[in-house]
Amino acid sequence: MIKTLRGQGKPQPQTPNTLSPFISDGCSSFPDGNLTDKRKWRNCCIEHDIAYWQGGTRSQRLAADTQLRDCVAATGEHEIAQAMFAGVRVGGKPNLPTRWRWGYGWKKDNGYGPLTPSQRKQVEQLIKKIPSNLDEIPIVTPTFIKK
C-alpha cells in the first residue's frame, strides 16, 4: 500500500529571518587602542560593526572593511590599519561560525546579497536605537576575551 503525504512537493513556508538588536564587541579579537590610548580606534570598529551587523552584498562588505582601514589609518596607525584590514577580509566572511561574521545580526546567515525590503525595514527600525554618540554603546566582551 502506498501512503500519500499531504503537502509533499509543495514549497514549505519559510520562517522570516529576524534581526537582533545591535551589539558590538569593539574590535573583536583585536585591541580597541594602543598602550597610551586604549580606545584610540574603538569607534572605527563600532562603525564597522554596524555595517557587519546588517550584512548585505560583497561590495558593501569591502566598502565597510575599507572604511575601517581608512578610519584607523586616520588615527596615525597605518600599519595597524593594514593588519586590521587583512584580518577582517579573512575572518569576517558570512559563512564562518563567528560572532563577528558579515551579517551577524541576523538569526540565520544571509550570506552575501542585497537585503530584502523586509530586512531593510528591520534595519531601519533597529538602527534608530543605536546611540549617535558611539562612546555610549556598551561593549559586549565575549567570554574568551579579557579586555
C-alpha positions in Angstrom: 0.0 0.0 0.0 1.3 3.5 -0.9 0.7 6.3 1.5 0.2 9.8 0.2 1.9 12.6 2.1 0.0 15.9 2.3 1.9 18.8 1.0 4.7 16.7 -0.5 6.3 18.6 -3.3 4.9 21.9 -2.3 7.3 24.6 -1.0 7.2 24.9 2.7 6.7 28.4 4.2 9.9 29.9 5.4 10.4 31.4 8.8 11.2 35.1 8.3 14.8 36.0 9.2 14.9 38.4 12.1 17.5 41.0 13.1 18.7 41.1 16.6 19.3 44.5 18.3 22.7 45.9 17.6 25.6 44.8 19.8 29.3 45.4 19.4 32.4 43.7 20.9 34.5 46.7 19.9 37.4 45.5 17.8 36.6 41.8 18.3 39.8 39.8 18.9 41.9 43.0 18.4 42.7 45.7 20.9 40.5 48.8 20.8 43.6 51.1 21.0 47.2 51.2 22.0 49.0 51.4 25.3 48.7 55.2 25.6 45.1 55.4 24.4 43.1 52.2 25.0 40.2 53.4 22.9 42.1 55.1 20.1 40.3 53.3 17.2 37.3 51.8 19.1 34.8 54.0 17.3 36.2 52.9 13.9 35.4 49.3 15.0 31.9 50.2 16.2 31.1 51.8 12.8 32.4 48.7 11.2 30.3 46.5 13.4 27.2 48.5 12.4 27.9 47.5 8.8 28.7 43.9 9.7 25.6 43.6 11.9 23.4 44.5 8.9 25.3 42.5 6.2 24.5 42.8 2.5 26.5 42.4 -0.7 30.1 41.6 -1.2 30.8 45.2 -2.4 29.2 46.6 0.8 31.4 44.4 2.9 34.5 45.5 1.0 33.4 49.2 1.5 32.9 48.6 5.2 36.4 47.0 5.5 38.0 49.8 3.5 36.3 52.4 5.7 37.6 50.6 8.8 41.2 50.6 7.4 40.9 54.3 6.5 39.4 55.3 9.8 42.2 53.5 11.8 44.9 55.0 9.5 43.4 58.4 10.2 44.5 57.9 13.8 48.1 57.7 12.6 48.3 53.9 12.9 48.9 52.9 9.3 50.4 49.5 9.9 47.7 48.6 12.4 45.1 49.7 9.8 46.6 47.4 7.2 46.7 44.5 9.7 43.1 45.0 10.7 42.0 45.2 7.1 43.8 41.9 6.4 42.1 40.3 9.4 38.6 41.4 8.6 39.0 40.3 5.0 39.9 36.8 6.1 37.9 36.5 9.3 34.7 38.3 8.5 33.2 36.1 5.8 29.5 35.4 6.3 29.7 31.6 6.3 32.1 31.4 9.3 30.7 30.4 12.7 32.0 33.5 14.5 30.2 36.3 16.4 31.8 38.9 14.1 30.9 37.4 10.7 29.3 39.5 7.9 25.6 39.8 8.8 26.0 38.7 12.4 22.8 40.4 13.5 20.6 38.0 11.6 19.3 34.9 13.3 20.1 33.0 10.0 23.2 33.5 7.9 22.2 35.6 4.9 25.4 35.1 3.0 26.1 37.8 0.5 23.3 39.6 -1.2 21.1 42.6 -1.1 18.7 42.8 1.9 15.1 42.2 1.1 12.6 45.0 1.6 11.5 43.4 4.9 15.1 43.1 6.1 15.8 46.7 5.2 12.8 47.8 7.2 14.1 45.8 10.2 17.5 47.6 9.9 15.8 51.0 9.6 13.8 50.3 12.8 16.7 49.0 14.9 19.4 51.4 13.7 17.3 54.2 15.2 18.0 52.7 18.6 21.8 52.9 18.2 23.2 55.9 20.1 24.6 58.6 17.8 27.4 59.1 20.3 29.3 55.8 19.8 31.0 56.2 23.2 27.6 55.4 24.7 27.4 52.0 23.1 28.2 49.2 25.7 30.8 46.8 24.5 29.9 43.1 24.9 33.1 41.2 25.6 33.0 37.5 24.5 33.8 35.2 27.4 37.0 34.0 25.8 38.5 37.5 25.5 39.7 39.5 28.5 39.9 43.3 27.7 
